[in-house]
């Protein structure tokens, strides 16, 4: 079916949603892609990028080349992702600093209801699919509990971090931004983007491109040969990621950005959660979370904002219903 302008406009909107999700450490744009019905096309399009494109361009011209790379789809999607990521990075930073419970509540509602929408695409359940679901959930949960490493700007490290993070970005449930935080590369990359450090950005992007091209081929093969099992694994990833986006947290340890030392948070403050301490001191740069644990709203030291949180969870539910309805339309 040939796409019209409105179809590409919808794809751009989906890209905007993906970019907004990827801007938040803990939320995956891959989840949005899977829910909105473009995940398999995205993976297949990326996997089809190879050296034969050069031959097509040279022998058949730009039009054939553009068709072969699914150019209109990529342009529409990447435009949405790029614009959203740049704009939402600033908004996300403000919300995470000033209203952490509210933004995490929205994404918690968004992700928890997405489990149903993704899981229902599995056409047949068997032992292998159930085991894949469990493995995916355990793996994502384990990743969400890993402590963050100190900042590292070694060129080889940035290359590897780029390759790993981009793989996470296209996996539902696992956030590429969060992987960067765990690896200790999030601040290094943010500083490089802020300072326009071309060398560091180029090294990171090279790793990301190679990782993306390699991992997309693996995913394409899995979808082709083990469709239901792969979807079950991805559903498990989404389930396991819920721990990371749970709104109420207790901070266990933090990294002192000035000294590089990891300290127990209780020795710094008795407020229980780093975000409360940061708001009280208006200092969002000195300390970064290394290890935290999910707690009940009743155990949260500050204002748990329970009713606002519930309202935003419901809003997250409704957002997924809209995305799923749009994604169900034939492209």
C-alpha positions as CSV (number, residue, x, y, z in Angstrom):
1,X,0.0,0.0,0.0
2,X,1.5,3.3,-1.1
3,X,1.7,5.9,1.7
4,X,0.4,9.4,1.5
5,X,1.6,12.5,3.3
6,X,-0.8,12.0,6.3
7,X,0.7,8.5,6.8
8,X,4.2,9.9,7.0
9,X,3.0,12.7,9.3
10,X,1.7,10.0,11.7
11,X,5.1,8.2,11.5
12,X,6.7,11.6,12.5
13,X,4.4,11.8,15.5
14,X,5.4,8.3,16.5
15,X,9.0,9.4,16.1
16,X,8.3,12.3,18.4
17,X,6.9,9.9,21.0
18,X,10.0,7.7,20.6
19,X,12.3,10.6,21.1
20,X,10.5,11.8,24.2
21,X,10.8,8.4,25.7
22,X,14.5,8.0,24.9
23,X,15.2,11.3,26.5
24,X,14.3,9.9,29.9
25,X,16.8,7.5,31.5
26,X,14.6,4.5,32.2
27,X,12.2,4.6,29.3
28,X,12.8,3.0,25.9
29,X,11.8,4.4,22.6
30,X,11.6,0.8,21.4
31,X,8.6,0.3,23.6
32,X,6.8,3.1,21.8
33,X,7.8,1.7,18.4
34,X,6.5,-1.7,19.3
35,X,3.2,-0.4,20.6
36,X,2.6,2.0,17.7
37,X,3.0,-0.7,15.1
38,X,6.3,0.3,13.4
39,X,8.8,-1.8,15.3
40,X,9.3,-4.6,12.8
41,X,9.5,-2.2,9.8
42,X,12.1,-0.1,11.7
43,X,14.2,-3.2,12.5
44,X,13.9,-4.5,9.0
45,X,14.8,-1.2,7.4
46,X,17.9,-0.8,9.6
47,X,19.0,-4.4,8.9
48,X,18.7,-3.8,5.1
49,X,21.4,-1.1,5.2
50,X,24.5,-2.7,3.6
51,X,27.1,-2.1,0.9
52,X,24.7,-3.1,-1.9
53,X,23.2,0.4,-1.4
54,X,26.3,1.9,-2.9
55,X,26.0,-0.2,-6.0
56,X,22.3,0.7,-6.3
57,X,23.1,4.4,-6.0
58,X,25.9,4.2,-8.6
59,X,24.1,2.0,-11.2
60,X,20.4,2.8,-10.7
61,X,20.4,6.3,-9.3
62,X,19.2,8.1,-6.2
63,X,15.5,7.2,-6.6
64,X,16.2,3.5,-6.5
65,X,18.6,4.0,-3.6
66,X,16.0,6.0,-1.7
67,X,13.4,3.3,-2.2
68,X,15.8,0.5,-1.2
69,X,16.6,2.2,2.1
70,X,12.9,3.0,2.8
71,X,14.0,6.6,2.8
72,X,10.6,8.3,3.3
73,X,9.9,6.1,6.3
74,X,13.3,6.8,7.8
75,X,13.2,10.5,7.1
76,X,9.7,10.9,8.7
77,X,10.6,8.9,11.7
78,X,14.1,10.4,12.3
79,X,12.7,13.9,12.0
80,X,10.3,13.2,14.8
81,X,12.9,11.5,17.0
82,X,15.5,14.2,16.4
83,X,13.2,17.2,17.1
84,X,11.6,15.5,20.1
85,X,14.9,14.3,21.6
86,X,16.5,17.8,21.4
87,X,13.4,19.6,22.8
88,X,12.4,17.0,25.4
89,X,15.9,16.7,26.8
90,X,15.5,20.1,28.4
91,X,11.9,19.4,29.5
92,X,12.8,16.0,30.9
93,X,15.7,17.5,32.9
94,X,13.4,20.0,34.5
95,X,10.6,17.5,35.2
96,X,13.1,14.9,36.6
97,X,14.5,17.6,38.9
98,X,11.4,19.4,40.0
99,X,8.6,16.8,39.6
100,X,10.2,13.3,39.6
101,X,7.2,11.5,41.0
102,X,4.8,12.9,38.5
103,X,6.9,12.1,35.4
104,X,7.7,8.6,36.6
105,X,4.0,8.0,37.3
106,X,3.1,8.9,33.7
107,X,5.7,6.6,32.3
108,X,4.8,3.8,34.8
109,X,1.2,4.0,33.6
110,X,2.4,4.1,30.0
111,X,4.6,1.0,30.4
112,X,2.4,-1.1,32.5
113,X,-0.5,-1.0,30.1
114,X,1.8,-1.5,27.2
115,X,2.5,-5.0,28.5
116,X,-1.0,-6.0,27.6
117,X,-0.8,-4.5,24.1
118,X,2.5,-6.1,23.3
119,X,1.7,-9.4,24.9
120,X,-1.5,-9.8,23.0
121,X,0.4,-9.8,19.7
122,X,1.8,-13.2,20.7
123,X,-0.3,-15.7,18.6
124,X,0.6,-18.8,20.4
125,X,1.8,-19.5,24.0
126,X,4.0,-22.5,24.8
127,X,6.7,-23.4,27.3
128,X,9.4,-21.7,25.2
129,X,7.5,-18.5,25.1
130,X,6.8,-18.5,28.8
131,X,10.4,-19.2,29.6
132,X,11.4,-16.3,27.3
133,X,9.0,-14.0,29.0
134,X,10.5,-14.9,32.4
135,X,14.1,-14.5,31.2
136,X,13.3,-11.1,29.7
137,X,11.7,-9.9,32.9
138,X,14.5,-11.1,35.1
139,X,17.2,-9.6,32.8
140,X,15.5,-6.2,32.6
141,X,14.8,-6.2,36.4
142,X,18.5,-7.1,37.1
143,X,19.7,-4.3,34.8
144,X,17.4,-1.8,36.6
145,X,19.1,-2.6,39.9
146,X,22.7,-2.2,38.7
147,X,24.6,0.6,40.3
148,X,26.0,3.4,38.1
149,X,29.7,3.5,37.3
150,X,31.9,6.6,37.6
151,X,32.3,8.9,34.5
152,X,34.7,7.5,31.9
153,X,35.8,9.4,28.8
154,X,38.2,6.9,27.4
155,X,37.7,6.8,23.6
156,X,37.5,2.9,23.5
157,X,35.0,3.1,26.3
158,X,32.8,5.6,24.5
159,X,32.8,3.5,21.4
160,X,31.7,0.4,23.3
161,X,29.1,2.5,25.3
162,X,27.7,3.7,22.0
163,X,27.3,0.2,20.6
164,X,25.6,-1.1,23.8
165,X,23.4,1.9,24.4
166,X,22.0,1.9,20.8
167,X,21.1,-1.8,21.2
168,X,19.2,-1.0,24.3
169,X,17.4,1.9,22.6
170,X,15.8,-0.4,20.1
171,X,14.9,-3.0,22.7
172,X,11.5,-2.4,24.3
173,X,11.7,-2.0,28.1
174,X,15.4,-1.2,28.3
175,X,16.4,2.4,28.0
176,X,19.5,3.4,26.1
177,X,19.8,6.5,28.3
178,X,19.7,4.4,31.4
179,X,22.4,2.1,30.0
180,X,24.5,5.2,29.5
181,X,23.9,6.1,33.1
182,X,24.9,2.6,34.3
183,X,28.0,2.6,32.2
184,X,29.0,6.1,33.4
185,X,28.8,7.6,29.9
186,X,25.7,9.7,30.2
187,X,27.4,12.7,31.7
188,X,30.4,12.3,29.4
189,X,28.2,12.3,26.3
190,X,26.0,15.2,27.7
191,X,29.2,17.3,28.2
192,X,30.4,16.4,24.8
193,X,27.2,17.5,23.2
194,X,27.1,20.7,25.3
195,X,30.8,21.5,24.4
196,X,30.5,20.4,20.8
197,X,33.4,18.0,21.3
198,X,33.4,16.6,17.8
199,X,36.0,13.9,18.5
200,X,34.0,12.3,21.4
201,X,30.7,12.6,19.6
202,X,32.2,11.0,16.5
203,X,33.6,8.1,18.5
204,X,30.3,7.5,20.3
205,X,28.3,7.7,17.0
206,X,30.6,5.3,15.2
207,X,30.1,2.7,18.0
208,X,26.3,3.4,17.9
209,X,26.1,2.9,14.1
210,X,28.0,-0.3,14.1
211,X,26.0,-1.6,17.1
212,X,22.7,-0.7,15.5
213,X,23.5,-2.3,12.1
214,X,24.7,-5.5,13.8
215,X,22.0,-5.9,16.4
216,X,19.1,-5.0,14.0
217,X,20.1,-8.0,11.8
218,X,19.9,-10.3,14.9
219,X,16.5,-8.9,15.7
220,X,15.3,-9.3,12.1
221,X,16.4,-12.9,12.1
222,X,14.7,-13.6,15.4
223,X,11.4,-12.1,14.2
224,X,11.6,-14.1,11.0
225,X,12.3,-17.4,12.7
226,X,11.0,-17.1,16.2
227,X,8.3,-14.5,16.1
228,X,6.2,-15.4,19.1
229,X,9.2,-16.3,21.3
230,X,10.9,-13.0,20.4
231,X,7.7,-11.0,21.3
232,X,7.5,-12.9,24.6
233,X,11.1,-12.0,25.4
234,X,10.4,-8.3,24.6
235,X,7.3,-8.4,26.7
236,X,9.4,-9.7,29.5
237,X,11.8,-6.8,29.1
238,X,8.9,-4.4,29.5
239,X,7.7,-6.2,32.7
240,X,11.2,-6.1,34.2
241,X,11.7,-2.4,33.4
242,X,8.8,-1.4,35.7
243,X,11.1,-1.4,38.7
244,X,13.1,1.4,37.1
245,X,10.1,3.7,36.5
246,X,8.4,3.1,39.8
247,X,7.8,6.7,41.1
248,X,8.7,6.3,44.7
249,X,12.4,5.6,45.5
250,X,14.8,5.5,48.4
251,X,18.3,6.5,47.6
252,X,21.0,4.1,48.9
253,X,24.2,5.6,47.5
254,X,25.3,8.5,45.4
255,X,28.3,9.6,43.4
256,X,30.0,12.9,44.4
257,X,30.5,14.5,41.0
258,X,33.4,16.7,42.3
259,X,35.5,14.0,43.9
260,X,34.3,10.9,42.1
261,X,33.7,9.1,45.4
262,X,30.7,6.9,46.0
263,X,29.0,7.6,49.4
264,X,26.1,6.3,51.4
265,X,23.3,8.8,51.0
266,X,22.2,8.5,54.7
267,X,25.6,10.1,55.6
268,X,24.7,13.1,53.5
269,X,21.0,13.6,54.4
270,X,18.2,11.9,56.3
271,X,15.5,12.9,53.8
272,X,15.6,9.4,52.2
273,X,15.6,10.4,48.5
274,X,18.2,12.3,46.5
275,X,15.6,14.3,44.6
276,X,14.1,15.7,47.8
277,X,17.6,16.8,49.0
278,X,18.4,18.4,45.6
279,X,15.2,20.4,45.6
280,X,15.9,21.5,49.2
281,X,19.4,22.6,48.3
282,X,18.7,23.6,44.7
283,X,21.8,21.7,43.8
284,X,21.2,19.1,41.0
285,X,24.8,18.6,40.0
286,X,26.9,17.6,43.0
287,X,25.4,14.2,43.6
288,X,24.2,11.6,41.2
289,X,22.2,8.4,42.1
290,X,24.3,5.2,42.1
291,X,21.9,2.8,43.8
292,X,18.3,3.1,44.8
293,X,15.4,0.9,45.7
294,X,11.6,1.1,45.1
295,X,9.5,1.7,48.1
296,X,5.7,2.1,48.9
297,X,4.2,5.7,48.8
298,X,3.6,5.4,52.5
299,X,7.3,5.0,53.1
300,X,8.3,8.0,51.0
301,X,9.8,10.7,53.2
302,X,8.4,13.7,51.3
303,X,5.0,14.5,49.7
304,X,4.1,11.3,47.9
305,X,1.6,13.2,45.6
306,X,-0.4,10.0,45.5
307,X,-3.5,11.3,43.8
308,X,-1.6,13.3,41.2
309,X,0.5,10.2,40.5
310,X,-2.6,8.0,40.0
311,X,-4.1,10.6,37.7
312,X,-0.9,10.7,35.6
313,X,-0.7,6.9,35.5
314,X,-4.2,6.9,34.1
315,X,-3.1,9.5,31.5
316,X,-0.3,7.1,30.6
317,X,-2.8,4.3,30.1
318,X,-4.9,6.5,27.8
319,X,-1.7,7.6,25.8
320,X,-1.0,3.9,25.0
321,X,-4.6,3.3,23.9
322,X,-4.2,6.2,21.5
323,X,-0.8,5.0,20.2
324,X,-2.1,1.5,19.8
325,X,-5.2,2.7,17.9
326,X,-3.0,4.8,15.6
327,X,-0.6,1.9,15.2
328,X,-3.4,-0.5,14.2
329,X,-4.2,1.6,11.1
330,X,-2.8,0.2,7.9
331,X,0.2,2.1,6.7
